[in-house]
Amino acid sequence: MAHAESKIVISRTADEVYGFLADGLNNKAWRSGVQQIELKSGNPGEVGAVYRQILSGPGGRAIDGDYEITVAQVAKELRFQVVAGPARPVGA
C-alpha cells in the first residue's frame, strides 16, 4: 500500500491551520496538482461535505478526484475519502 507523509512548521494557531485545510476550496493554494475544485454538497469543512476536484494526472491529463470529509474535529483531526476517480485513497 502506498504511503506518504510530510511535516512542516507553520506560524499560525491550530484553529487557523485547521480552518484553512478543512475548506477544500483552499486546496489550489497548497496542492499543485489541483486544477479545479468546488464544493459539491454539504457545508465547507464539515463531515459529509463533498468537494469536486479535477486533478493533474499522468501526462497532465485531467482526472476526477472528488472527496468527502469523513471526520472533522476542529483543530485536532481532519479525515477524508476519495469518492470519484481512478484511485480511492483515504487520508488524515
Beta strands, then each sheet from edge to edge (+ up, - down):
strand 1: 34-41
strand 2: 50-56
strand 3: 62-64
strand 4: 67-73
strand 5: 77-82
strand 6: 90-91
sheet 1: 1+ 2- 3+
sheet 2: 1+ 2- 4+ 5- 6+
end
